[in-house]
């Protein structure tokens, strides 16, 4: 119950705000790996050097 321990709920609220801001900042600043563009690469035919 919030009225029983207001300082406890205030600490939980600030912790929630801190985690939320960290989550948003990490999503904004950390980008995933760049995808390789295979259209610009020369198409080299793949073949096996060995055969059975």
C-alpha positions, 0 to 999 in steps of 0.5 A: 500500500502506498500510504504505508511507506511513501519513502519506499515507493518514492525510492522505487519510483526513482529506481524505475525512472533510472532504469527507464532512462538507461534503457532509452539511452542505450537504445538510442546510442548503441546501434546494432552491427551494420548489415553488410551490403552484398549488392556492392560486392562482386559476385564470385561464383562459389565452387568446391575445390575438391570432389569425391 
